[in-house]
Amino acid sequence: MKIEYDGKVMELDRPILVYKLLEKLSLNRETYLVVVNDRLVTEDHRLLPGDHVRLIRVVSGG
């Protein structure tokens, strides 16, 4: 699977749960949206080889 985040691209070749991927990348689950194959998914979604994954940082202001 191809994973894009913060201007970086990486490849993984085995299934992984979204929350495990975020832990592996040391990313806070509360500050990223996960889009898989153009669909927003939850942290318990299983990522599979062939998926295109985008991790989008949530930005808020006040």
Secondary structure, 3 states (H helix, E strand, C coil): CEEEECCEEEECCCCEEHHHHHHHCCCCHHHEEEEECCEEECCCCEECCCCEEEEEECCCCC
